[in-house]
Amino acid sequence: MKALLVSLFAASLSSSVMAQPAATTLSMTCNQARQLVAAQGAVVLHTGPTTYDRYVRDSSFCLRPFVLRPAWVRTADVAQCPIGGVCRSADTESGN
């Protein structure tokens, strides 16, 4: 059951990633990046030429069994901008 949920989440994430062009945090100020996540609730942002992730405003944007983990990204003006969070498996933290 857990594998099915993860597969469904990955499928929905990949289709939404393809549907929207991703902005890059390297061309935004920290405030702009934070405001974008706050306004959208969940947004895919590039953090480098080949790296990206889905950043969320709060845990309501994470499907179970995922939990919210704080996230910091590099922006045009700040090396460690607290952008919001990312949804991660609760098992990842516990080492299971």
Secondary structure, 3 states (H helix, E strand, C coil): CHHHHHHHHHHHHHHHHHHCCCEEHHHCCHHHHHHHHHHHCEEEEECCCCCEEEEECCHHHCCCCEEEEEEEECCCCCCCEEEEEEEEEHHHHHCC
